[in-house]
Amino acid sequence: MVLAAQQAAFQAVRQALPAAGVAATAGQIVDDSGYGLFAAPHCGRGVGLGHDEPPRLAPAETIALEPGMAVCVEPAVYVPDLFGARLADVVVCTEDGPLALTSPPHVMTVLDH
C-alpha cells in the first residue's frame, strides 16, 4: 500500500497542481487501505538547499507545482509498536510531467532495533 501510494503520488506531480493534490492522491490510497490513521502528516517535501523546504506535499499546502521544482515523494505509515514503512524518490516537476531523479530498488528491508 505504501508503494502504491508512492507511485500514485509520483505520477501526480504536474505543473500548476497544488502540492496538496499530490498529498491527496497518496492519502486516498493509504486511507482506502485502512491505515489512514497511521499515515505521516505529509507525503513529501521540497528538495533544494535546505533540509526541509517548501513545498510540503501536505493537505493544507497551497503552493502550486512549477517546472523545475524538485520534491521528495515519500509517503509513510507508522503503526506504533508494530511497523513503519516509507518509500522515497526525488522527482522534478517538468512541463511534460514527473521526472525521476532517483530510482532505488523498492524492496522491503526489515530493520530490527
C-alpha angles and dihedrals in degrees: 000000000000089000091051090048092049094048093048092048090049091054090047093062101112135148116266092017111125111243086240088067091062089049091049091052093055093038093055092056092048091046092049090053091058095247098099092114089061099045122121112255092249134023099217151341144222119280124211132089101345137057097246117010139155140319099056112195091229136131095255098043111118098180110118117225116249132193109276096029112130119208135177108229104207119154114183141186123200120188107190115246091358115063148316129212131189132167122191136188129167113235133184119213109230134177087256097048135269122350117197116224093180133035109179118179107272098221128135115257116188114214114192117195 
